[in-house]
Amino acid sequence: MGTDLLGRPTTEVEDELLELYRRCKALLARDDLAPCAQAGARVAAVGLWNAVNDLGLEHEQLLDLGA
């Protein structure tokens, strides 16, 4: 279990969402993805960003993701 940006304990579901978001970001950092895979990873990251941002789990700008 981690903590959110305010230092509150996170739930198992919040931890899983944050892990999925970070995995999508890691995919986007690769330079060997096919264009369709990169586009799909970007869409997934943007959707997950909405959740992690609203839940206060992580905050960054979507431009940092190339979105």
PyRosetta script that sets phi, psi and omega in degrees:
from pyrosetta import init, pose_from_sequence

init()
pose = pose_from_sequence("MGTDLLGRPTTEVEDELLELYRRCKALLARDDLAPCAQAGARVAAVGLWNAVNDLGLEHEQLLDLGA")
pose.set_psi(1, 137.5)
pose.set_omega(1, 178.7)
pose.set_phi(2, -108.7)
pose.set_psi(2, -157.8)
pose.set_omega(2, 176.2)
pose.set_phi(3, -132.7)
pose.set_psi(3, 154.8)
pose.set_omega(3, 176.4)
pose.set_phi(4, -84.3)
pose.set_psi(4, -174.3)
pose.set_omega(4, -176.6)
pose.set_phi(5, -67.5)
pose.set_psi(5, -16.7)
pose.set_omega(5, 177.1)
pose.set_phi(6, -97.4)
pose.set_psi(6, 3.6)
pose.set_omega(6, 178.1)
pose.set_phi(7, 86.9)
pose.set_psi(7, 6.9)
pose.set_omega(7, 178.8)
pose.set_phi(8, -82.4)
pose.set_psi(8, 146.4)
pose.set_omega(8, 177.5)
pose.set_phi(9, -61.6)
pose.set_psi(9, 141.7)
pose.set_omega(9, 178.0)
pose.set_phi(10, -95.2)
pose.set_psi(10, 159.7)
pose.set_omega(10, 177.1)
pose.set_phi(11, -87.4)
pose.set_psi(11, 169.8)
pose.set_omega(11, 177.0)
pose.set_phi(12, -60.7)
pose.set_psi(12, -40.1)
pose.set_omega(12, 179.5)
pose.set_phi(13, -65.8)
pose.set_psi(13, -42.8)
pose.set_omega(13, 178.5)
pose.set_phi(14, -62.7)
pose.set_psi(14, -41.2)
pose.set_omega(14, 177.7)
pose.set_phi(15, -61.9)
pose.set_psi(15, -39.9)
pose.set_omega(15, 179.5)
pose.set_phi(16, -66.8)
pose.set_psi(16, -42.7)
pose.set_omega(16, 177.1)
pose.set_phi(17, -60.1)
pose.set_psi(17, -43.8)
pose.set_omega(17, -179.7)
pose.set_phi(18, -64.9)
pose.set_psi(18, -39.8)
pose.set_omega(18, 177.4)
pose.set_phi(19, -63.6)
pose.set_psi(19, -43.6)
pose.set_omega(19, 177.7)
pose.set_phi(20, -61.5)
pose.set_psi(20, -42.9)
pose.set_omega(20, 178.5)
pose.set_phi(21, -60.1)
pose.set_psi(21, -46.1)
pose.set_omega(21, -179.0)
pose.set_phi(22, -66.5)
pose.set_psi(22, -34.7)
pose.set_omega(22, 177.1)
pose.set_phi(23, -67.1)
pose.set_psi(23, -38.2)
pose.set_omega(23, 176.2)
pose.set_phi(24, -64.3)
pose.set_psi(24, -42.2)
pose.set_omega(24, 177.9)
pose.set_phi(25, -61.8)
pose.set_psi(25, -38.7)
pose.set_omega(25, 178.5)
pose.set_phi(26, -64.3)
pose.set_psi(26, -40.1)
pose.set_omega(26, 176.1)
pose.set_phi(27, -61.0)
pose.set_psi(27, -42.9)
pose.set_omega(27, -178.7)
pose.set_phi(28, -65.6)
pose.set_psi(28, -23.0)
pose.set_omega(28, 179.3)
pose.set_phi(29, -78.3)
pose.set_psi(29, -12.9)
pose.set_omega(29, -179.4)
pose.set_phi(30, -77.0)
pose.set_psi(30, 152.6)
pose.set_omega(30, 178.5)
pose.set_phi(31, -109.3)
pose.set_psi(31, 8.6)
pose.set_omega(31, -177.5)
pose.set_phi(32, -112.5)
pose.set_psi(32, 17.1)
pose.set_omega(32, 179.0)
pose.set_phi(33, -83.2)
pose.set_psi(33, 141.8)
pose.set_omega(33, 171.5)
pose.set_phi(34, -66.0)
pose.set_psi(34, 150.7)
pose.set_omega(34, -178.6)
pose.set_phi(35, -53.1)
pose.set_psi(35, -38.8)
pose.set_omega(35, -179.7)
pose.set_phi(36, -68.9)
pose.set_psi(36, -35.2)
pose.set_omega(36, 177.5)
pose.set_phi(37, -68.9)
pose.set_psi(37, -39.7)
pose.set_omega(37, 178.1)
pose.set_phi(38, -64.4)
pose.set_psi(38, -42.8)
pose.set_omega(38, 178.9)
pose.set_phi(39, -64.0)
pose.set_psi(39, -42.7)
pose.set_omega(39, 178.7)
pose.set_phi(40, -64.5)
pose.set_psi(40, -41.8)
pose.set_omega(40, 178.3)
pose.set_phi(41, -64.6)
pose.set_psi(41, -37.1)
pose.set_omega(41, 178.8)
pose.set_phi(42, -65.0)
pose.set_psi(42, -44.3)
pose.set_omega(42, 178.8)
pose.set_phi(43, -62.2)
pose.set_psi(43, -44.2)
pose.set_omega(43, 179.3)
pose.set_phi(44, -63.5)
pose.set_psi(44, -42.3)
pose.set_omega(44, -179.8)
pose.set_phi(45, -63.6)
pose.set_psi(45, -40.9)
pose.set_omega(45, 179.8)
pose.set_phi(46, -64.4)
pose.set_psi(46, -43.1)
pose.set_omega(46, 177.7)
pose.set_phi(47, -62.2)
pose.set_psi(47, -44.2)
pose.set_omega(47, 178.5)
pose.set_phi(48, -69.0)
pose.set_psi(48, -32.6)
pose.set_omega(48, 177.4)
pose.set_phi(49, -58.0)
pose.set_psi(49, -41.0)
pose.set_omega(49, 179.1)
pose.set_phi(50, -56.2)
pose.set_psi(50, -44.1)
pose.set_omega(50, -178.7)
pose.set_phi(51, -69.4)
pose.set_psi(51, -51.1)
pose.set_omega(51, -175.9)
pose.set_phi(52, -67.0)
pose.set_psi(52, -31.6)
pose.set_omega(52, 177.4)
pose.set_phi(53, -70.6)
pose.set_psi(53, -48.2)
pose.set_omega(53, -179.8)
pose.set_phi(54, -63.5)
pose.set_psi(54, -34.4)
pose.set_omega(54, 179.2)
pose.set_phi(55, -81.5)
pose.set_psi(55, -4.7)
pose.set_omega(55, 179.4)
pose.set_phi(56, 71.1)
pose.set_psi(56, 31.1)
pose.set_omega(56, -179.3)
pose.set_phi(57, -89.0)
pose.set_psi(57, -32.5)
pose.set_omega(57, 179.6)
pose.set_phi(58, -160.0)
pose.set_psi(58, 145.8)
pose.set_omega(58, 179.2)
pose.set_phi(59, -133.3)
pose.set_psi(59, 126.4)
pose.set_omega(59, 173.3)
pose.set_phi(60, -160.9)
pose.set_psi(60, 167.4)
pose.set_omega(60, -178.0)
pose.set_phi(61, -86.2)
pose.set_psi(61, 144.1)
pose.set_omega(61, 178.2)
pose.set_phi(62, -64.2)
pose.set_psi(62, -25.8)
pose.set_omega(62, 177.3)
pose.set_phi(63, -61.3)
pose.set_psi(63, -27.8)
pose.set_omega(63, 177.6)
pose.set_phi(64, -65.1)
pose.set_psi(64, -22.1)
pose.set_omega(64, 178.5)
pose.set_phi(65, -94.3)
pose.set_psi(65, 0.2)
pose.set_omega(65, -176.0)
pose.set_phi(66, 77.6)
pose.set_psi(66, 20.9)
pose.set_omega(66, -178.5)
pose.set_phi(67, -106.3)
pose.dump_pdb("model.pdb")
